[in-house]
């Protein structure tokens, strides 16, 4: 039996609800932190190896790319923590309704944006 289902090939018309965006951001920031950990481990290992290595890492952290990596890593960690707390609260039985779930997702994203701006101002 041939099924005639509608196929939407125009991806510009697809919109995600805030809860889906919050969930996807939580996963993306987890992956971003995994890859940022490679830089962090390299920086730690190099900085404790010698005084020259420490000065090299210090120079990298003062450069524009070091600041971007630092702000990006701190921003990813911030959202991952905020999203994790939101998920724990949902696991306890709160914010499971459609309206409260959407509102908590919007609030979590808004807090993350404000925190990221604050981190950018402080760390730059």
Secondary structure, DSSP 8 states (H G I E B T S, - for coil): ----------GGG----HHHHHHHHHHHHHHHHHHHHHHHHHHHHHHHH-HHHHHHHHHHHHSHHHHHHHHHHHHHHHHHHHHHHHHHHHHTT-S-SHHHHHHHHHHHHHHHHHHHHHHHHHH-
